[in-house]
Amino acid sequence: MRWKHKPEGSNWGEFGVDDQIGRMNLVTPQRRLAAVREVTEGIAFSLSLPLDYPGGANLVPSRRAPRIEATRRATGELCYNFCFSCQNRSLFDVTSDDAVTIWTQYSTQWDALSHWGQEFDADGDGVAEVVYYNGWRGGEHVLGADQAGGPCARKLGMESLAETGVQGRAVLVNLADAYGEQPVHVGYDALMRVLERQKTSVQAGDFLCLYTGWADLALAMNKQPDFDKLRNACAVLDGKDRALLNWITDCGLVAICADNLGVEALVSAAMAGGGEKHSMMPLHEHCIFKLGIFLGEMWYFGELGPWLRKHGRSRFLLTAPPLRLPGLVGSPPMPVGTV
């Protein structure tokens, strides 16, 4: 057993001591069939931003836009618009081949369960160690960049999510209709009001999708982002609201996919109060670290959201696998919503 103590309010061990996919275990074949029954029109919506958006490097300074380059042939030529006739005059073929360097969380993304951990005394020796969901250890199961074989998530890597297929029923909550571009912090009461207005609910095994309009703003800026505006626009969840966190625990949702930067508002030391250690992103702590709930950020609902509203619907079939590249702590998906 990797841990003697688990965090208060966590579900560690619920899906087995070696579990790496958390609440995604609730997406059963029956839940997928329920999702398929939401498809009545056969219309598919892309739910990803172009991966070179939002543009610039100031929104999250550690992340950069993708960089594309040509590969090079063994004989030295760049393989882009490469004409084989230069090697053999009897050929008229032309080929292009490329490579990409990608920051996996620059744009539309999934957070792996290895993305967010905590210093926590899991083994009961009185000293907090770096641990992740279900007690997997930093330095042993999630290797740092200074370790042999690192950086690499040997456990809780993105491939664990990819191997599930990531397909199920999603419920879209249209916060853009409720709040426009106001930078409001949405807690339990406000979220319930919007769900009631939409005459919908979130059930066990569902993906919760939050349409705030933030990605619409970013897309309209055409890779010339106004960072001050983006940092202070549109709704975010209030991770400090205990009632909201309790609802997330109780309703059985498997993921939260938002079209904004971080799903929730950052919590400063002053906001936390008391001078005690705290999480700057308490919803990340609650979802990823404690419950194994996956988070998606900077998704795009600018076409699907209005369509659902026009047709009096909130639910759809979501298909959103990440890259099946072992060891990643985050990944761009290519999410598709089908109605």
Secondary structure, 3 states (H helix, E strand, C coil): CCCCCCCCCCCCCCCCCCCCCHHHHHCCHHHHHHHHCCCCCCCEEECECCCCCCCCCCCCCCCCCCEEEECECCCCCECCCEEHHHCCCCCCCEECCEEEECCCCCCCEEECCCCCCEEECCCCCCCCEEECHHHCEECCCEECCCCCCCCEECCCCHHHHHCCCCEEEEEEEEHHHHHCCCCCEECHHHHHHHHHHCCCCCCCCCEEEEECCHHHHHHHCCCCCCHHHHHCCCCEECCCCHHHHHHHHHHCCCEEEECCCCCECCCCHHHHCCCCCCCCCHHHHHHHHHHCCEEEECECCCCHHHHHHHCCCCEEEEECCCCCCCCCCEECCCCEEEC
